[in-house]
């Protein structure tokens, strides 16, 4: 019997996203939100406040001057960027652990999640992709299903790899054949349970199969798909499954991404990772050629 139902049941055992993230999400939908009230929500957690101000003063996320208070960070960077930074720090404890089924070292998924978030955001900017406000969040969370499938993949490691080697399936296709579900669908179930936006859920669900995505979510799915593959190629937080995924050329063409764009965006992502490595508690991985 395939363990699909057991995996789906695990969705409710994953810790909920902290209340501060839920409150911030609510505030983002209010055009008349008070920055003072928003700052108080964040400042209730001193550790979060320190981390937020560190990120706000980083070259990638931050301002050219020195940001000293949470309210100043909100005013200068905007509520959406603040939400992204708080979300980063909130999910970090969940994705910093080793994931044995994918042979991902401690911080491996964390590195890949951050790299994909930055890469997808940079691609959206470079190509002027519309409706991409949620792309950083989607990139950050697209592989959360691996924390649900890790144990099951470890148990069925050999059958999954046999399908990849003997039938030429991608790793997630083999997951689905053996387990009844793949990590992309598991991620979508988790993000839907967390009540995150539909576009973020769709990006996770279809990031290995962009052709199947609903048309209204096609841009964000294409962005996450291409960013995911580029980050795998560069060796940013990959497990043994990393090389076993295929780039969808149609998604690449829809975005208008060529080798020059790829080179430029990977350079920018590398610089950002180097800038953020101490704040986010990881070191950059070697580039694979």
Number of C-alpha atoms within 10 A of each C-alpha: 7 12 14 17 12 13 22 18 12 14 21 13 9 12 10 14 15 12 11 20 19 16 14 22 19 11 19 16 9 10 7 8 13 11 18 12 12 19 18 12 16 21 18 11 11 10 11 17 18 14 16 24 20 18 24 27 17 18 13 16 17 18 15 9 7 13 20 12 16 22 19 17 24 20 12 15 16 13 19 17 19 24 21 20 20 21 21 23 15 16 19 18 11 16 21 18 16 18 23 18 20 22 15 21 16 16 22 22 28 30 27 24 29 25 29 34 27 27 30 31 26 21 24 22 12 13 12 11 15 10 13 17 15 18 27 27 28 30 30 27 27 31 26 25 23 22 23 24 27 20 16 19 23 15 12 14 16 11 15 23 21 13 18 19 14 8 10 13 19 20 24 21 21 22 25 17 16 21 22 15 21 24 28 26 23 25 27 25 20 23 25 16 13 16 14 16 14 13 23 26 26 26 32 30 26 24 27 27 19 26 15 12 19 13 10 11 18 19 24 31 34 27 30 31 27 27 28 27 20 21 27 23 16 17 20 28 24 22 20 12 17 20 14 16 16 15 16 16 10 12 20 16 11 12 17 11 16 10 8 8 14 16 11 13 21 21 12 16 23 20 14 20 22 14 17 21 13 11 13 19 12 17 14 18 16 10 12 9 6
